[in-house]
Amino acid sequence: MKVRYSYLQQQFANPEPIFEGIRELLKSGAFTLGPQVAEFEGKFAQLIGTKYAIGVASGTDALKLPLKALGVGHGDEVITAANTFIATVGAINEIGATARFVDATPNYVMDATQIERAITKKTKAIMPVHFTGEPVEMEQVLYVSKKYSLPIVEDACQSILCKYKGQTCGTFGSAGGFSLHPLKNLNVWADGGVIVTNDAEMDRKLRLLRNHGLKNRDEIEVLGYNSRLDTIQAIVGNWLIPQTRAITSKRQENAAYYDAAFMKMDGLVRLPPKRANCERVYHLYIFEVDEKHRNPLLQFLLNSGIEAKVHYPIPLYQQEGLRHLGYKAGDFPETDRHSRHIITLPVDQHLSREEQDYCIGKVQEYFTKAK
Ligand SMILES: *Cc1c(COP(=O)(O)O)cnc(C)c1O
């Protein structure tokens, strides 16, 4: 049996409604910022429950533009998670600022109790990352944000519809950034991103920044970027967005199915602690094993046709491309521990129970043989 990681062929197996939308677009020629972009923004704002949503070119830009709008730039520092995808750091870097990391909790997300220690005179913003689709402890982030007057821009790229104490991720701070990348829970056919905010002035600035700073055809208010959400991608998004809640529920059901099976495995397989009042949306399903078993089990799963992965085997702060940040081995022990213990299994909405049973069976088989 093969258990693929990418489910995109299944997701877009019946693309006729999308093709129809693209045919309509051809008639109008509104290839940049067509009415379909505004339609998507309206639907997205409604989905998340914010006043505004602004479509941009990528999830990276969905983080970069709010920082820029807040005036963060050269010489400034932004506090974020040591355990994240490189795009978080890339967004901070692109505006000339420097990422300062804090370590993770056993739930793989930024440990909000460590933020205060990372604050310096140069700190200008906090960027919590709801990694894997699990919320950061936002009460603590809000406390620090208020105490030091530091704005929050949430990296919600992996966490569409994720909730912390009943409140949707992306709505806690000045703005929240989401990715529409093909591998994210709400995915289009290329790069895309969207920013949510409840602040009218932030919305206005973001609309300027994503379109060269153009106030109208002839007047430039600020220096901006070319970072518009492509109209074709908005058409794909408009087709998919009504399915977002169903996609989320299916991922949660799949995760619960894995959880129930793995909890029976005598502690050989360990799961991150369950937190009350948090609704996880399972962009990634991660479990842990002893360090000595991780690579052999991963290899066994791969040899069995299961596209298991590790998010991530090398922590960002130990990457060559981030050496200039000045961190040294051991600075983020929990992030390091994850890199040695974790395995990611497919958990997407198109995964079948047979495929899940096969994955579970192969993990069991590995441990039976290892004994
Ligand atoms: C996907 C992702 C981003 C943004 O990535 P893009 O490829 O630019 O859409 C940012 N942060 C995290 C944590 C991500 O997973």
The ligand as a MOL file (V3000), in Angstrom:
LIG
                    3D

  0  0  0     0  0            999 V3000
M  V30 BEGIN CTAB
M  V30 COUNTS 15 15 0 0 0
M  V30 BEGIN ATOM
M  V30 1 C 3.5950 28.0600 5.1460 0
M  V30 2 C 4.0610 28.9150 6.2550 0
M  V30 3 C 4.3330 30.2860 6.0850 0
M  V30 4 C 4.1790 31.0140 4.7900 0
M  V30 5 O 4.5990 30.3330 3.6950 0
M  V30 6 P 4.2740 30.7060 2.1880 0
M  V30 7 O 4.8970 29.5670 1.4630 0
M  V30 8 O 4.9460 32.0010 1.9020 0
M  V30 9 O 2.8050 30.7860 1.9790 0
M  V30 10 C 4.7110 30.9990 7.2050 0
M  V30 11 N 4.8300 30.4310 8.4010 0
M  V30 12 C 4.5780 29.1290 8.6050 0
M  V30 13 C 4.6880 28.5690 9.9830 0
M  V30 14 C 4.2020 28.3220 7.5330 0
M  V30 15 O 3.9660 27.0270 7.7470 0
M  V30 END ATOM
M  V30 BEGIN BOND
M  V30 1 1 1 2
M  V30 2 1 2 3
M  V30 3 2 2 14
M  V30 4 1 3 4
M  V30 5 2 3 10
M  V30 6 1 4 5
M  V30 7 1 5 6
M  V30 8 2 6 7
M  V30 9 1 6 8
M  V30 10 1 6 9
M  V30 11 1 10 11
M  V30 12 2 11 12
M  V30 13 1 12 13
M  V30 14 1 12 14
M  V30 15 1 14 15
M  V30 END BOND
M  V30 END CTAB
M  END
